Amino acid sequence: MSRKYQKTKKKNDIPDRWLDYSPVGKRLPGTRFIAFKVPLKQALNQKLPASAAFGPWELLDAVSRDRQELGLIIDLTFTSRYYGPQDLPESLRVVKIFTVGHQVPSNGTILSFKRAVRNFLRQNQNNDKLIGVHCTHGLNRTGYLICRYLIDVDGMEPAAAVKLFNSSRGHAMERKNYLDDLHQGPKRSNAGMEELEEEPKRGQATSRPTPTETPPRLDDAASYRSFPPNINSWPRPQPERPHPVPPRPPLFQPYRWGAPPPHSDWRRHPHPETNQFRPPPPSGPAWRPPHAPPEGRRWPAPQPHLQYSPSWAAGEEDWTPPGWRQSSREGWWRNGPEF
């Protein structure tokens, strides 16, 4: 399998183990943070059953059910294939911070996260809008950066920060290197976190997408095709006939039950002598095949087979067939039948 095929296949797939985690957690008490797994655009949600679909609009519905309002999304995934600004509602802002998975985030990534949070809190002091943070599963990278902010900026104890995040998310952090750095690693510097690094982008979707507005989903084989499809193999529209063809009569007429004859008896079988359905006995002489011998005589027995000669029966090697004789010059030659 080529590298290009693997890259294309991964781009059109659902994230690994994405269905194993709950879509949205609860708001961390005393903070503005709420964690959730990555919402998917409509093209990816079409590959899932309706009960498992989770996109930006489903995210807003889940937050609204808890009487909360989401104002900012911090995307920590290391790709842009899951959704874009065109998939987000206009009421949301998004900040993209590319964060490598399975590794402890660098100091630059931590500082970018702190700047995005501080800028949003400074602009939304008069409301209670939430900051939504997500990676692929909304667990390890998300939990590390939220806990790192609580430890470095708010002065919370590492154990209390991790416990608060796990209870609010509904899943416990799994990466040991993340947990070791939070519990035993040094605090990161907060210098420069009040500066604005990147202006959040506004969502561009004005209404919730419907199934009719989304493009038809092609199968995997068609999406990986590197050559144009064969148009001649597609079914072509058939011209309408001016007059409809009358339906064909059925090939088999089903048996229709009718009333029995009035003189028949359905309670028991009629007597053999009075059975009208039994054919009468044949009258006249008995039937004989045309090649049968005359009555009272038999055909003669078949003639016996010809007996073999004594020489053949004795098994001699120089036996001469009947009607042939031996000649040293001309070899075998026909002498005519002897009988």
Secondary structure, 3 states (H helix, E strand, C coil): CCHHHHHHHHHCCCCCCHHHCCCECCCCCCCCEEEECCCCCHHHHCCCCCCCCCCHHHHHHHHHHCCCCEEEEEECCCCCCCCCHHHCECCCEEEECCCCCCCCCCHHHHHHHHHHHHHHHHHCCCCCCEEEEECCCCCHHHHHHHHHHHHHCCCCCHHHHHHHHHHHHCCCCCCHHHHHHHHHCCCCCCCCCCCCCCCCEECCECCCCCCCCCCCCCCHHHHCCCCCCCHHHCCCCCCCCCCCCCCCCCCCCCCCCCCCCCCCCCCCCCCHHHCCCCCCCCCCCCCCCCCCCCCCCCCCCCCCCCCCCHHHHHCCCCCCCCCEECCCCCCCEECCCCC
